[in-house]
Amino acid sequence: MLFVAVGTAFMERADLGISMVVAPAYLLHRKISEFLPFYSFGMSEYIFQAVLLLLLCLIVRRFKKSWLFSFVTAVFYGFLLDGALWLTTSLPMSALWARILFYGLGMVMGSIGVALLFHTYIAPEVYELFVSETAGHFSLPIPTVKTVYDIVSCLLGVLLSFLFFGLWHFEGVKLGTVLCALVNGPLIGAVSDWLDRTFLFTDRLPLRKLFEQ
């Protein structure tokens, strides 16, 4: 979760296009914070994920109590994200090469974080839960579902940008967002495959049933 939070902060500071996964929540934050200054990026994240959790229940037509832990994870991530954004405020982003460097680093860190979340029984964020549960429900590969989800999120981000900031005004959703939408799924899949080949993941605490009920 720390990898994902810092990676997202790097990408936001680079201003080359926020990750398509968080683009809708980011644009809602940008617009709503104009009227409610306390409405932070992190807060927008877990509110948006609460809506996404309801959508998941409608798609798979069931509900598991353990899914509520994903919302708890989202709230914790929201605080981590706001902290990461505060710590990265003074990063040197005046030079284009620095922005590209931090953007690429942020994309890689986010992919590593998501891949690690897929290898734990502790409840992931609703974003990852939505992908894994939808893939399982329809018997589809997780990387494929992840790529489709990212592209849909990217398109939603573009629509919100046009709606909030004017037609053909790409606020937050830029060239880097499109690039991330295309490569993020395969990158997470590659990291997951490497983790499976390199490490043996076992339960160290008897908590799996708690998160799978």
TORVEX-286866 format. One record per residue: residue number from 1; x, y, z of N, C-alpha, C, O in turn. Coordinates in nm, 3 decimals, always signed. Layout:
k/n_east/n_north/n_up/ca_east/ca_north/ca_up/c_east/c_north/c_up/o_east/o_north/o_up
NUM/X/Y/Z/X/Y/Z/X/Y/Z/X/Y/Z
...
***
This chain:
k/n_east/n_north/n_up/ca_east/ca_north/ca_up/c_east/c_north/c_up/o_east/o_north/o_up
1/+0.082/-0.120/+0.000/+0.000/+0.000/+0.000/+0.086/+0.126/+0.000/+0.052/+0.227/-0.061
2/+0.199/+0.117/+0.070/+0.292/+0.231/+0.072/+0.352/+0.253/-0.067/+0.368/+0.367/-0.110
3/+0.385/+0.143/-0.137/+0.436/+0.154/-0.273/+0.333/+0.223/-0.363/+0.369/+0.312/-0.441
4/+0.208/+0.183/-0.353/+0.103/+0.241/-0.437/+0.084/+0.389/-0.405/+0.070/+0.470/-0.496
5/+0.083/+0.424/-0.277/+0.061/+0.563/-0.236/+0.173/+0.654/-0.283/+0.148/+0.761/-0.338
6/+0.297/+0.612/-0.262/+0.411/+0.694/-0.304/+0.417/+0.702/-0.456/+0.447/+0.807/-0.512
7/+0.389/+0.589/-0.524/+0.388/+0.590/-0.669/+0.285/+0.686/-0.725/+0.313/+0.758/-0.821
8/+0.166/+0.687/-0.667/+0.061/+0.779/-0.711/+0.102/+0.924/-0.685/+0.075/+1.011/-0.767
9/+0.166/+0.949/-0.571/+0.212/+1.085/-0.539/+0.316/+1.132/-0.640/+0.311/+1.247/-0.684
10/+0.410/+1.044/-0.677/+0.511/+1.079/-0.777/+0.445/+1.116/-0.910/+0.483/+1.215/-0.973
11/+0.347/+1.037/-0.951/+0.281/+1.062/-1.079/+0.200/+1.190/-1.077/+0.195/+1.263/-1.177
12/+0.137/+1.219/-0.964/+0.060/+1.343/-0.952/+0.152/+1.465/-0.957/+0.119/+1.564/-1.022
13/+0.265/+1.458/-0.889/+0.359/+1.569/-0.888/+0.424/+1.590/-1.025/+0.455/+1.703/-1.063
14/+0.445/+1.481/-1.099/+0.507/+1.492/-1.231/+0.417/+1.564/-1.331/+0.466/+1.625/-1.426
15/+0.286/+1.558/-1.310/+0.188/+1.628/-1.394/+0.198/+1.589/-1.541/+0.188/+1.673/-1.631
16/+0.219/+1.459/-1.564/+0.220/+1.408/-1.701/+0.096/+1.322/-1.727/+0.082/+1.262/-1.833
17/+0.008/+1.318/-1.629/-0.112/+1.236/-1.641/-0.120/+1.138/-1.526/-0.035/+1.050/-1.512
18/-0.221/+1.153/-1.444/-0.237/+1.065/-1.329/-0.273/+0.925/-1.375/-0.324/+0.907/-1.486
19/-0.247/+0.826/-1.291/-0.284/+0.688/-1.325/-0.432/+0.679/-1.356/-0.515/+0.741/-1.288
20/-0.466/+0.602/-1.459/-0.606/+0.591/-1.500/-0.692/+0.529/-1.391/-0.812/+0.554/-1.386
21/-0.631/+0.447/-1.304/-0.707/+0.383/-1.197/-0.764/+0.488/-1.102/-0.879/+0.477/-1.059
22/-0.685/+0.588/-1.070/-0.729/+0.690/-0.973/-0.776/+0.818/-1.041/-0.813/+0.914/-0.973
23/-0.775/+0.821/-1.175/-0.813/+0.943/-1.247/-0.952/+0.994/-1.210/-0.968/+1.113/-1.184
24/-1.056/+0.906/-1.208/-1.189/+0.957/-1.171/-1.191/+1.020/-1.031/-1.246/+1.129/-1.013
25/-1.133/+0.952/-0.933/-1.130/+1.006/-0.797/-1.049/+1.135/-0.791/-1.085/+1.227/-0.718
26/-0.940/+1.142/-0.867/-0.856/+1.262/-0.869/-0.932/+1.382/-0.925/-0.925/+1.491/-0.870
27/-1.003/+1.361/-1.033/-1.078/+1.471/-1.094/-1.194/+1.516/-1.006/-1.225/+1.635/-1.000
28/-1.258/+1.423/-0.937/-1.361/+1.460/-0.841/-1.301/+1.543/-0.728/-1.361/+1.640/-0.683
29/-1.182/+1.504/-0.685/-1.111/+1.582/-0.582/-1.081/+1.723/-0.631/-1.103/+1.821/-0.559
30/-1.029/+1.733/-0.753/-0.993/+1.864/-0.807/-1.114/+1.957/-0.815/-1.103/+2.076/-0.784
31/-1.228/+1.903/-0.855/-1.348/+1.986/-0.871/-1.414/+2.017/-0.737/-1.446/+2.132/-0.708
32/-1.435/+1.914/-0.656/-1.505/+1.935/-0.529/-1.424/+2.019/-0.432/-1.481/+2.097/-0.355
33/-1.290/+2.006/-0.435/-1.206/+2.083/-0.343/-1.211/+2.232/-0.372/-1.171/+2.313/-0.288
34/-1.260/+2.271/-0.490/-1.278/+2.413/-0.518/-1.384/+2.474/-0.426/-1.379/+2.593/-0.395
35/-1.480/+2.391/-0.383/-1.588/+2.437/-0.296/-1.569/+2.388/-0.153/-1.610/+2.454/-0.057
36/-1.506/+2.269/-0.139/-1.480/+2.211/-0.007/-1.330/+2.183/+0.005/-1.285/+2.075/-0.032
37/-1.253/+2.281/+0.054/-1.107/+2.267/+0.058/-1.056/+2.146/+0.135/-0.946/+2.097/+0.107
38/-1.134/+2.096/+0.230/-1.090/+1.981/+0.309/-1.102/+1.850/+0.232/-1.052/+1.747/+0.277
39/-1.168/+1.853/+0.115/-1.190/+1.730/+0.037/-1.060/+1.693/-0.033/-1.034/+1.736/-0.146
40/-0.979/+1.613/+0.033/-0.847/+1.578/-0.017/-0.852/+1.468/-0.123/-0.956/+1.406/-0.145
41/-0.740/+1.445/-0.188/-0.728/+1.338/-0.286/-0.753/+1.204/-0.218/-0.824/+1.119/-0.272
42/-0.695/+1.185/-0.099/-0.715/+1.059/-0.027/-0.860/+1.036/+0.010/-0.909/+0.924/-0.002
43/-0.928/+1.140/+0.054/-1.069/+1.129/+0.088/-1.152/+1.093/-0.035/-1.242/+1.010/-0.027
44/-1.121/+1.155/-0.147/-1.192/+1.126/-0.271/-1.171/+0.981/-0.312/-1.261/+0.918/-0.368
45/-1.053/+0.928/-0.283/-1.022/+0.789/-0.317/-1.117/+0.692/-0.246/-1.178/+0.607/-0.311
46/-1.129/+0.703/-0.113/-1.208/+0.602/-0.045/-1.358/+0.623/-0.062/-1.435/+0.528/-0.050
47/-1.402/+0.744/-0.089/-1.544/+0.765/-0.120/-1.578/+0.704/-0.256/-1.681/+0.639/-0.271
48/-1.489/+0.726/-0.354/-1.512/+0.668/-0.487/-1.509/+0.515/-0.480/-1.587/+0.449/-0.547
49/-1.420/+0.460/-0.398/-1.411/+0.315/-0.386/-1.533/+0.256/-0.316/-1.569/+0.140/-0.342
50/-1.597/+0.333/-0.229/-1.721/+0.286/-0.168/-1.828/+0.267/-0.275/-1.904/+0.170/-0.272
51/-1.835/+0.361/-0.370/-1.930/+0.349/-0.481/-1.894/+0.229/-0.569/-1.982/+0.157/-0.615
52/-1.764/+0.209/-0.592/-1.718/+0.097/-0.674/-1.753/-0.037/-0.608/-1.783/-0.134/-0.677
53/-1.748/-0.042/-0.476/-1.783/-0.164/-0.404/-1.931/-0.199/-0.425/-1.965/-0.315/-0.441
54/-2.015/-0.099/-0.424/-2.158/-0.122/-0.451/-2.178/-0.173/-0.593/-2.261/-0.260/-0.617
55/-2.102/-0.118/-0.688/-2.111/-0.164/-0.826/-2.068/-0.309/-0.841/-2.128/-0.384/-0.917
56/-1.964/-0.349/-0.768/-1.919/-0.488/-0.771/-2.029/-0.582/-0.725/-2.052/-0.686/-0.785
57/-2.096/-0.544/-0.618/-2.205/-0.628/-0.566/-2.315/-0.646/-0.670/-2.373/-0.755/-0.681
58/-2.344/-0.542/-0.745/-2.447/-0.551/-0.848/-2.402/-0.640/-0.963/-2.484/-0.712/-1.021
59/-2.274/-0.635/-0.998/-2.224/-0.713/-1.111/-2.221/-0.862/-1.080/-2.269/-0.943/-1.159
60/-2.167/-0.899/-0.964/-2.154/-1.041/-0.930/-2.276/-1.094/-0.855/-2.288/-1.214/-0.831
61/-2.368/-1.003/-0.818/-2.495/-1.039/-0.753/-2.476/-1.115/-0.623/-2.549/-1.210/-0.593
62/-2.379/-1.072/-0.545/-2.360/-1.128/-0.412/-2.277/-1.031/-0.329/-2.220/-0.935/-0.381
63/-2.271/-1.058/-0.200/-2.193/-0.974/-0.110/-2.124/-1.061/-0.006/-2.185/-1.152/+0.051
64/-1.996/-1.033/+0.018/-1.921/-1.103/+0.121/-1.881/-1.003/+0.229/-1.835/-0.892/+0.199
65/-1.898/-1.044/+0.354/-1.865/-0.954/+0.464/-1.719/-0.909/+0.459/-1.686/-0.798/+0.500
66/-1.633/-0.996/+0.408/-1.490/-0.963/+0.404/-1.463/-0.846/+0.311/-1.360/-0.779/+0.324
67/-1.554/-0.819/+0.216/-1.532/-0.707/+0.124/-1.531/-0.574/+0.197/-1.473/-0.477/+0.149
68/-1.595/-0.568/+0.315/-1.595/-0.444/+0.392/-1.453/-0.408/+0.437/-1.421/-0.291/+0.457
69/-1.368/-0.512/+0.453/-1.230/-0.485/+0.490/-1.158/-0.408/+0.378/-1.064/-0.334/+0.405
70/-1.203/-0.427/+0.253/-1.142/-0.353/+0.142/-1.167/-0.204/+0.155/-1.083/-0.122/+0.118
71/-1.284/-0.169/+0.207/-1.311/-0.027/+0.230/-1.222/+0.027/+0.342/-1.176/+0.141/+0.335
72/-1.199/-0.055/+0.445/-1.107/-0.014/+0.552/-0.967/+0.008/+0.494/-0.899/+0.105/+0.527
73/-0.926/-0.083/+0.407/-0.797/-0.069/+0.339/-0.793/+0.060/+0.258/-0.691/+0.129/+0.256
74/-0.903/+0.091/+0.189/-0.909/+0.212/+0.108/-0.894/+0.338/+0.193/-0.828/+0.434/+0.154
75/-0.957/+0.337/+0.311/-0.945/+0.452/+0.401/-0.801/+0.467/+0.448/-0.747/+0.578/+0.449
76/-0.739/+0.356/+0.487/-0.599/+0.360/+0.529/-0.510/+0.409/+0.416/-0.419/+0.490/+0.438
77/-0.536/+0.361/+0.294/-0.460/+0.407/+0.177/-0.480/+0.556/+0.154/-0.386/+0.626/+0.117
78/-0.603/+0.605/+0.175/-0.630/+0.747/+0.157/-0.543/+0.833/+0.247/-0.493/+0.936/+0.203
79/-0.526/+0.791/+0.372/-0.439/+0.865/+0.463/-0.293/+0.856/+0.420/-0.219/+0.954/+0.428
80/-0.252/+0.737/+0.373/-0.115/+0.721/+0.323/-0.090/+0.811/+0.202/+0.016/+0.872/+0.190
81/-0.188/+0.819/+0.113/-0.173/+0.900/-0.007/-0.161/+1.048/+0.028/-0.074/+1.117/-0.025
82/-0.247/+1.096/+0.117/-0.238/+1.237/+0.157/-0.104/+1.266/+0.223/-0.047/+1.374/+0.204
83/-0.053/+1.171/+0.301/+0.078/+1.188/+0.363/+0.189/+1.190/+0.260/+0.281/+1.271/+0.269
84/+0.180/+1.100/+0.159/+0.281/+1.095/+0.054/+0.280/+1.222/-0.029/+0.386/+1.272/-0.068
85/+0.163/+1.276/-0.057/+0.153/+1.401/-0.132/+0.215/+1.516/-0.054/+0.280/+1.603/-0.111
86/+0.194/+1.516/+0.078/+0.252/+1.621/+0.161/+0.405/+1.612/+0.163/+0.473/+1.714/+0.158
87/+0.458/+1.489/+0.170/+0.603/+1.469/+0.177/+0.671/+1.500/+0.044/+0.789/+1.534/+0.043
88/+0.599/+1.488/-0.067/+0.659/+1.509/-0.199/+0.633/+1.648/-0.255/+0.658/+1.674/-0.373
89/+0.582/+1.739/-0.172/+0.548/+1.873/-0.218/+0.668/+1.946/-0.277/+0.654/+2.017/-0.377
90/+0.784/+1.928/-0.217/+0.903/+2.004/-0.258/+0.992/+1.931/-0.359/+1.106/+1.972/-0.380
91/+0.942/+1.825/-0.420/+1.023/+1.754/-0.519/+1.056/+1.846/-0.637/+0.971/+1.924/-0.680
92/+1.179/+1.838/-0.691/+1.216/+1.923/-0.805/+1.152/+1.874/-0.934/+1.196/+1.774/-0.991
93/+1.049/+1.943/-0.981/+0.975/+1.901/-1.099/+0.979/+2.005/-1.211/+0.895/+2.003/-1.301
94/+1.075/+2.096/-1.205/+1.081/+2.202/-1.307/+1.134/+2.149/-1.440/+1.091/+2.196/-1.546
95/+1.225/+2.054/-1.435/+1.285/+1.999/-1.557/+1.201/+1.883/-1.610/+1.149/+1.802/-1.532
96/+1.187/+1.875/-1.742/+1.107/+1.770/-1.802/+1.165/+1.632/-1.772/+1.090/+1.538/-1.749
97/+1.298/+1.619/-1.773/+1.359/+1.489/-1.747/+1.325/+1.439/-1.606/+1.307/+1.319/-1.585
98/+1.317/+1.531/-1.510/+1.284/+1.493/-1.373/+1.138/+1.447/-1.365/+1.107/+1.350/-1.295
99/+1.050/+1.515/-1.435/+0.910/+1.476/-1.436/+0.892/+1.338/-1.498/+0.815/+1.256/-1.448
100/+0.963/+1.312/-1.608/+0.955/+1.182/-1.673/+1.010/+1.073/-1.581/+0.953/+0.964/-1.570
101/+1.122/+1.103/-1.514/+1.184/+1.007/-1.422/+1.090/+0.970/-1.309/+1.070/+0.852/-1.280
102/+1.032/+1.071/-1.243/+0.942/+1.043/-1.130/+0.813/+0.976/-1.177/+0.755/+0.895/-1.105
103/+0.768/+1.011/-1.298/+0.647/+0.947/-1.348/+0.671/+0.798/-1.372/+0.591/+0.714/-1.331
104/+0.782/+0.766/-1.438/+0.815/+0.627/-1.463/+0.837/+0.550/-1.334/+0.793/+0.436/-1.321
105/+0.904/+0.613/-1.237/+0.925/+0.549/-1.108/+0.793/+0.526/-1.037/+0.773/+0.421/-0.975
106/+0.703/+0.624/-1.046/+0.573/+0.609/-0.983/+0.492/+0.496/-1.045/+0.424/+0.423/-0.973
107/+0.497/+0.482/-1.177/+0.424/+0.376/-1.245/+0.475/+0.238/-1.203/+0.397/+0.147/-1.177
108/+0.608/+0.224/-1.195/+0.667/+0.096/-1.155/+0.633/+0.064/-1.010/+0.597/-0.050/-0.978
109/+0.645/+0.163/-0.922/+0.615/+0.141/-0.780/+0.469/+0.100/-0.761/+0.438/+0.011/-0.682
110/+0.378/+0.165/-0.835/+0.237/+0.131/-0.825/+0.211/-0.012/-0.871/+0.133/-0.083/-0.808
111/+0.276/-0.054/-0.979/+0.257/-0.189/-1.030/+0.310/-0.293/-0.932/+0.248/-0.397/-0.912
112/+0.424/-0.265/-0.871/+0.479/-0.357/-0.771/+0.385/-0.368/-0.651/+0.360/-0.477/-0.601
113/+0.332/-0.255/-0.607/+0.241/-0.256/-0.493/+0.115/-0.335/-0.520/+0.072/-0.412/-0.434
114/+0.056/-0.318/-0.639/-0.066/-0.391/-0.673/-0.037/-0.541/-0.684/-0.116/-0.622/-0.637
115/+0.076/-0.577/-0.746/+0.112/-0.718/-0.758/+0.130/-0.782/-0.621/+0.089/-0.897/-0.601
116/+0.190/-0.710/-0.528/+0.206/-0.763/-0.393/+0.070/-0.780/-0.324/+0.049/-0.877/-0.252
117/-0.020/-0.686/-0.346/-0.153/-0.696/-0.285/-0.227/-0.820/-0.335/-0.303/-0.882/-0.261
118/-0.205/-0.855/-0.461/-0.270/-0.974/-0.516/-0.218/-1.103/-0.452/-0.280/-1.208/-0.465
119/-0.103/-1.095/-0.382/-0.043/-1.214/-0.322/-0.066/-1.221/-0.172/+0.001/-1.298/-0.103
120/-0.158/-1.144/-0.120/-0.188/-1.151/+0.022/-0.336/-1.174/+0.044/-0.419/-1.134/-0.038
121/-0.369/-1.239/+0.156/-0.510/-1.261/+0.187/-0.571/-1.139/+0.256/-0.693/-1.129/+0.264
122/-0.488/-1.047/+0.305/-0.541/-0.925/+0.366/-0.613/-0.845/+0.258/-0.564/-0.832/+0.146
123/-0.728/-0.791/+0.294/-0.815/-0.727/+0.195/-0.742/-0.619/+0.116/-0.686/-0.527/+0.175
124/-0.742/-0.629/-0.017/-0.682/-0.525/-0.101/-0.775/-0.405/-0.109/-0.885/-0.407/-0.054
125/-0.731/-0.301/-0.179/-0.821/-0.190/-0.205/-0.936/-0.239/-0.292/-0.929/-0.346/-0.353
126/-1.042/-0.159/-0.298/-1.159/-0.199/-0.377/-1.122/-0.208/-0.525/-1.179/-0.290/-0.597
127/-1.027/-0.126/-0.571/-0.983/-0.135/-0.711/-0.938/-0.277/-0.743/-0.986/-0.337/-0.840
128/-0.846/-0.330/-0.663/-0.794/-0.464/-0.687/-0.900/-0.571/-0.660/-0.907/-0.671/-0.731
129/-0.982/-0.548/-0.557/-1.090/-0.642/-0.527/-1.187/-0.652/-0.644/-1.231/-0.762/-0.680
130/-1.220/-0.539/-0.703/-1.312/-0.536/-0.816/-1.256/-0.619/-0.932/-1.328/-0.697/-0.994
131/-1.127/-0.601/-0.960/-1.064/-0.675/-1.071/-1.060/-0.824/-1.042/-1.099/-0.905/-1.126
132/-1.013/-0.862/-0.923/-0.997/-1.004/-0.893/-1.132/-1.076/-0.883/-1.145/-1.188/-0.933
133/-1.231/-1.014/-0.820/-1.361/-1.079/-0.805/-1.435/-1.087/-0.939/-1.502/-1.186/-0.967
134/-1.423/-0.983/-1.020/-1.486/-0.986/-1.153/-1.421/-1.092/-1.241/-1.489/-1.165/-1.313
135/-1.287/-1.100/-1.235/-1.216/-1.201/-1.313/-1.257/-1.341/-1.269/-1.279/-1.428/-1.353
136/-1.267/-1.363/-1.138/-1.308/-1.494/-1.089/-1.451/-1.528/-1.124/-1.481/-1.643/-1.156
137/-1.539/-1.429/-1.119/-1.682/-1.453/-1.147/-1.703/-1.494/-1.292/-1.786/-1.580/-1.322
138/-1.628/-1.432/-1.384/-1.645/-1.461/-1.527/-1.535/-1.553/-1.581/-1.527/-1.575/-1.702
139/-1.451/-1.608/-1.492/-1.344/-1.702/-1.530/-1.252/-1.642/-1.636/-1.225/-1.704/-1.739
140/-1.203/-1.521/-1.610/-1.114/-1.450/-1.701/-0.979/-1.426/-1.635/-0.972/-1.419/-1.512
141/-0.869/-1.414/-1.714/-0.738/-1.386/-1.655/-0.736/-1.248/-1.590/-0.790/-1.152/-1.645
142/-0.674/-1.237/-1.473/-0.669/-1.110/-1.402/-0.600/-1.001/-1.484/-0.652/-0.889/-1.488
143/-0.484/-1.027/-1.551/-0.422/-0.920/-1.630/-0.513/-0.865/-1.739/-0.511/-0.745/-1.766
144/-0.594/-0.952/-1.801/-0.686/-0.907/-1.906/-0.794/-0.816/-1.849/-0.823/-0.710/-1.904
145/-0.854/-0.859/-1.738/-0.958/-0.778/-1.674/-0.899/-0.647/-1.625/-0.964/-0.543/-1.633
146/-0.777/-0.651/-1.573/-0.711/-0.530/-1.524/-0.691/-0.430/-1.635/-0.715/-0.310/-1.616
147/-0.648/-0.476/-1.752/-0.626/-0.387/-1.866/-0.757/-0.323/-1.911/-0.762/-0.203/-1.937
148/-0.863/-0.403/-1.919/-0.994/-0.350/-1.959/-1.042/-0.247/-1.858/-1.091/-0.141/-1.895
149/-1.028/-0.279/-1.730/-1.071/-0.187/-1.625/-0.994/-0.055/-1.633/-1.052/+0.052/-1.616
150/-0.864/-0.064/-1.658/-0.781/+0.057/-1.668/-0.825/+0.146/-1.783/-0.830/+0.268/-1.770
151/-0.856/+0.085/-1.897/-0.898/+0.162/-2.014/-1.032/+0.231/-1.987/-1.051/+0.347/-2.024
152/-1.126/+0.159/-1.923/-1.255/+0.219/-1.889/-1.236/+0.336/-1.792/-1.301/+0.440/-1.806
153/-1.148/+0.319/-1.694/-1.120/+0.427/-1.599/-1.059/+0.547/-1.669/-1.090/+0.662/-1.636
154/-0.973/+0.520/-1.766/-0.911/+0.628/-1.843/-1.017/+0.708/-1.920/-1.015/+0.831/-1.919
155/-1.108/+0.638/-1.984/-1.215/+0.705/-2.059/-1.306/+0.784/-1.966/-1.349/+0.895/-2.001
156/-1.336/+0.729/-1.849/-1.418/+0.801/-1.751/-1.347/+0.927/-1.704/-1.409/+1.031/-1.685
157/-1.214/+0.917/-1.686/-1.136/+1.034/-1.647/-1.141/+1.143/-1.752/-1.152/+1.261/-1.718
158/-1.133/+1.105/-1.879/-1.141/+1.203/-1.988/-1.277/+1.272/-1.988/-1.285/+1.394/-2.003
159/-1.384/+1.195/-1.971/-1.518/+1.252/-1.969/-1.535/+1.350/-1.852/-1.594/+1.456/-1.869
160/-1.484/+1.314/-1.734/-1.493/+1.403/-1.619/-1.409/+1.529/-1.639/-1.449/+1.638/-1.597
161/-1.295/+1.515/-1.705/-1.211/+1.631/-1.733/-1.284/+1.729/-1.824/-1.282/+1.850/-1.800
162/-1.348/+1.677/-1.928/-1.425/+1.763/-2.019/-1.543/+1.827/-1.946/-1.573/+1.945/-1.967
163/-1.609/+1.748/-1.861/-1.728/+1.797/-1.791/-1.692/+1.906/-1.690/-1.763/+2.006/-1.679
164/-1.583/+1.887/-1.616/-1.548/+1.979/-1.509/-1.467/+2.099/-1.556/-1.481/+2.209/-1.501
165/-1.381/+2.081/-1.658/-1.285/+2.185/-1.693/-1.295/+2.233/-1.837/-1.212/+2.312/-1.882
166/-1.396/+2.186/-1.909/-1.416/+2.234/-2.045/-1.377/+2.132/-2.150/-1.289/+2.049/-2.129
167/-1.444/+2.141/-2.264/-1.420/+2.047/-2.374/-1.277/+2.059/-2.424/-1.225/+2.169/-2.444
168/-1.214/+1.942/-2.445/-1.077/+1.930/-2.492/-0.975/+1.988/-2.396/-0.863/+2.021/-2.435
169/-1.014/+1.999/-2.268/-0.919/+2.040/-2.165/-0.884/+1.916/-2.082/-0.965/+1.869/-2.002
170/-0.764/+1.866/-2.102/-0.723/+1.742/-2.036/-0.655/+1.775/-1.903/-0.534/+1.793/-1.896
171/-0.734/+1.782/-1.799/-0.684/+1.810/-1.665/-0.662/+1.678/-1.592/-0.758/+1.605/-1.566
172/-0.537/+1.647/-1.557/-0.507/+1.523/-1.487/-0.496/+1.403/-1.578/-0.418/+1.311/-1.551
173/-0.572/+1.401/-1.686/-0.569/+1.290/-1.782/-0.492/+1.337/-1.905/-0.541/+1.417/-1.984
174/-0.371/+1.287/-1.918/-0.284/+1.332/-2.026/-0.221/+1.212/-2.096/-0.266/+1.099/-2.079
175/-0.116/+1.238/-2.173/-0.052/+1.131/-2.250/-0.003/+1.019/-2.159/-0.014/+0.901/-2.193
176/+0.050/+1.055/-2.042/+0.098/+0.954/-1.948/-0.013/+0.863/-1.900/+0.011/+0.745/-1.873
177/-0.134/+0.915/-1.888/-0.248/+0.834/-1.846/-0.280/+0.726/-1.948/-0.306/+0.611/-1.912
178/-0.277/+0.764/-2.075/-0.303/+0.667/-2.183/-0.195/+0.560/-2.184/-0.225/+0.441/-2.198
179/-0.069/+0.603/-2.169/+0.042/+0.506/-2.165/+0.026/+0.410/-2.049/+0.046/+0.289/-2.064
180/-0.011/+0.463/-1.934/-0.029/+0.380/-1.816/-0.142/+0.280/-1.836/-0.133/+0.166/-1.792
181/-0.250/+0.324/-1.902/-0.364/+0.235/-1.927/-0.324/+0.116/-2.013/-0.379/+0.007/-1.998
182/-0.231/+0.136/-2.103/-0.191/+0.030/-2.195/-0.089/-0.066/-2.136/-0.091/-0.185/-2.168
183/+0.000/-0.017/-2.049/+0.111/-0.101/-2.001/+0.094/-0.146/-1.857/+0.165/-0.238/-1.813
184/+0.003/-0.085/-1.781/-0.006/-0.116/-1.639/-0.048/-0.261/-1.615/+0.010/-0.329/-1.531
185/-0.150/-0.308/-1.689/-0.194/-0.446/-1.673/-0.085/-0.547/-1.701/-0.057/-0.632/-1.616
186/-0.020/-0.541/-1.820/+0.089/-0.634/-1.848/+0.205/-0.622/-1.749/+0.269/-0.722/-1.716
187/+0.233/-0.499/-1.702/+0.343/-0.480/-1.606/+0.311/-0.547/-1.473/+0.397/-0.612/-1.414
188/+0.187/-0.533/-1.426/+0.146/-0.601/-1.303/+0.153/-0.753/-1.321/+0.196/-0.825/-1.231
189/+0.110/-0.801/-1.439/+0.118/-0.944/-1.466/+0.260/-0.994/-1.465/+0.287/-1.103/-1.414
190/+0.354/-0.916/-1.523/+0.495/-0.955/-1.526/+0.554/-0.960/-1.386/+0.628/-1.052/-1.351
191/+0.521/-0.859/-1.305/+0.571/-0.856/-1.167/+0.514/-0.973/-1.088/+0.586/-1.037/-1.011
192/+0.385/-1.003/-1.107/+0.322/-1.116/-1.037/+0.387/-1.248/-1.075/+0.411/-1.333/-0.989
193/+0.417/-1.265/-1.203/+0.483/-1.389/-1.249/+0.621/-1.402/-1.186/+0.661/-1.511/-1.145
194/+0.694/-1.291/-1.179/+0.827/-1.293/-1.118/+0.819/-1.326/-0.970/+0.901/-1.402/-0.918
195/+0.720/-1.270/-0.902/+0.702/-1.301/-0.760/+0.673/-1.449/-0.739/+0.725/-1.511/-0.646
196/+0.589/-1.506/-0.826/+0.555/-1.648/-0.814/+0.676/-1.737/-0.838/+0.691/-1.841/-0.773
197/+0.763/-1.697/-0.932/+0.882/-1.777/-0.961/+0.990/-1.763/-0.854/+1.070/-1.854/-0.834
198/+0.991/-1.651/-0.786/+1.102/-1.619/-0.696/+1.072/-1.649/-0.550/+1.162/-1.688/-0.475
199/+0.947/-1.632/-0.509/+0.912/-1.646/-0.368/+0.801/-1.749/-0.348/+0.722/-1.777/-0.438
200/+0.796/-1.804/-0.226/+0.687/-1.891/-0.185/+0.603/-1.815/-0.085/+0.651/-1.780/+0.023
201/+0.477/-1.789/-0.119/+0.388/-1.712/-0.033/+0.307/-1.807/+0.055/+0.230/-1.890/+0.005
202/+0.325/-1.795/+0.186/+0.252/-1.879/+0.281/+0.193/-1.790/+0.391/+0.239/-1.678/+0.414
203/+0.090/-1.841/+0.460/+0.027/-1.766/+0.568/+0.111/-1.773/+0.695/+0.141/-1.882/+0.744
204/+0.149/-1.659/+0.747/+0.223/-1.656/+0.873/+0.130/-1.641/+0.992/+0.167/-1.674/+1.105
205/+0.010/-1.590/+0.968/-0.090/-1.573/+1.075/-0.220/-1.640/+1.031/-0.254/-1.637/+0.913
206/-0.292/-1.701/+1.123/-0.417/-1.772/+1.088/-0.535/-1.676/+1.072/-0.633/-1.682/+1.146
207/-0.524/-1.587/+0.974/-0.627/-1.485/+0.954/-0.699/-1.497/+0.821/-0.787/-1.416/+0.791
208/-0.664/-1.596/+0.742/-0.722/-1.603/+0.607/-0.875/-1.612/+0.611/-0.942/-1.544/+0.534
209/-0.929/-1.694/+0.699/-1.075/-1.711/+0.703/-1.145/-1.580/+0.737/-1.257/-1.555/+0.693
210/-1.077/-1.496/+0.817/-1.137/-1.368/+0.854/-1.161/-1.280/+0.733/-1.262/-1.210/+0.725
211/-1.068/-1.285/+0.637/-1.076/-1.198/+0.520/-1.145/-1.265/+0.402/-1.159/-1.203/+0.296
212/-1.188/-1.389/+0.416/-1.250/-1.459/+0.305/-1.394/-1.501/+0.334/-1.453/-1.573/+0.255
213/-1.449/-1.459/+0.445/-1.586/-1.496/+0.478/-1.686/-1.421/+0.391/-1.807/-1.440/+0.405
***
